[in-house]
Amino acid sequence: MNRIFIIGNLVRDPELRTTRDGLDVCTFNVAVNRNRKKADGSTDADFFRCTAWRELAVNCGKYLAKIARSEERRVGKECRS
C-alpha cells in the first residue's frame, strides 16, 4: 500500500455523512502552498480532496476544523478583532 502525507490548511470544515449501508465517510479539502514563488512574490497553492472512511472518518469529522485567523488590536480598554 502506498501512503502520502499532506500537510497544509483545511479549506473548509470537513463534511461527515453516512452511506446507505451505514458506513461513515468524511470529505475535506486541503490547500498546500508551493515552495516556489512567482516573479511578483506571491505563491501558488495545490488543492487536494481527501476522503476518510469508517472510524477515521468519525475522528476527522470530530477533530478537524478550519481555524479562522484573526488579528487582535487593543484600543484603550476595548479589544477588537
C-alpha positions, 0 to 999 in steps of 0.5 A: 500500500502506498501512503502520502502525507499532506500537510497544509490548511483545511479549506473548509470544515470537513463534511461527515455523512453516512452511506446507505449501508451505514458506513461513515465517510468524511470529505475535506479539502486541503490547500498546500502552498508551493515552495516556489514563488512567482516573479511578483512574490506571491505563491501558488497553492495545490488543492487536494480532496481527501476522503476518510472512511469508517472510524477515521472518518468519525475522528476527522469529522470530530477533530478537524476544523478550519481555524479562522485567523484573526488579528487582535488590536487593543484600543484603550480598554476595548479589544477588537478583532 
